[in-house]
Amino acid sequence: MTSTQRGYDYRWQKARDRHLRANPLCVYCAKVGKTAAASVVDHIIPHRGDQALFWDEGNWQSLCGPCHSSVKQAEEAVGAS
């Protein structure tokens, strides 16, 4: 399944850009006293295709690439999402 088929289409890109403008810093870095620019809008609770959860902006957080690729992925692997 492609990213577009999973919902990451033009509408998502616009929403993502809007979210990152309003929330430009990585929330995981902030928790440990660092400041890093966010580049990813992450779903706090993985949506797994649930469109209501996908579009729930309360379920979005801004992360930097390294945190999204490491810390968040490790959390999801153990079910801590």
C-alpha angles and dihedrals in degrees: 000000000000125000089250090054089052090056102266094127135130092292089054092048090055092047091045092051091048091049093049092049090053094040106030100162131078110253093206092054090047090056090062096041098261129124118219133158114249120231101169132063104212128196105235090207108036107248096211090197096315101137094198090056091041092058097037101114089197086067093057128095132177116241136173116241096255094051092046092049097045120016097033094043091050090051092051091048090060094039097251095123 
